[in-house]
Amino acid sequence: MNELAVEAAGSGVEVLAVEIPRYEAEWAAFGGDAAEEENPYASRGAAAGLYGEGDTLRFANVNVPRGGKYTVSVAVLNPAEGAELSLAANGGRKKAVKLKAQERNARGVYEAELELEAGENELVLFDSRGSFIIDYVDIWRRPG
Ligand SMILES: [Ca+2]
């Protein structure tokens, strides 16, 4: 991830542009019954289906330049009623995210804050309840 800080001289205004690395779910390691799905509404035309409790997606190589709190945005399609997703970094405590009903093939984006370490991190997404499809994950840092 490249970060570029631009300071507007004398104005006291700082503009911070952050490049957001995107991790396609279909490129993650699948656990349980998780599997790649073709979906024309998903980025790259593909996504990862998680079909029930115990299915997982593992991103083994999430690289960030600095340690600290990051926002993980997860793009979800077609969650079953009451479906729940959890996330954890580096084997840490899971953050649970309840998925809301959404229009078929519409993309819902859910956010969770996770502590990441400088360098490589392992991010795991767990199916805690119900089925849903994950399209991609964006990892970024709020400016400031
Ligand atoms: Ca995708």
Residues whose N, C-alpha, C, O or C-beta is under 5 A from the ligand:
A	BS01	CA	E24 A25 A42 S43 R44 A46 A47 D135 Y136
